Amino acid sequence: MKDAREKLLWVIENAQEAIKHIDNNAKRLAVGKIDEIEFDSTESKWILINKVIDEEGKL
């Protein structure tokens, strides 16, 4: 039973950390600090995309 409880606590802690990252990225997206957010499932990480437009209006 103790092992199951420890695993559950580990899952909860990781979920809380993931929620913090999602919340921070959503805030950055909302204020324009980043332009897009993508999730790379092959590496299990979020990719933050900043699109920079040059003087001619090209990305």
VENWOSUL-V924363 format. One line per field, one symbol per residue. ss: DSSP state (~ for helix, > for strand, _ for the rest). phi: phi as a letter, one per 20 degrees, with the letter a starting at -180 (. if undefined). psi: psi as a letter, one per 20 degrees, with the letter a starting at -180 (. if undefined). A space follows every 10 residues. Layout:
# VENWOSUL-V924363
ss = ???
phi = ???
psi = ???
This chain:
# VENWOSUL-V924363
ss = _~~~~~~~~~ ~~~~~~~~~~ ~~~~~~~~~~ _____>>>>> ____>>>>>_ _________
phi = .fffffffff fffffffffg ffffffffff enfcebccde ffdlbededd eddefenef
psi = hhghgggghg ggghgggggg gggghgghgh jjhqhqpqpo hhjlqqpppo pppahjjq.
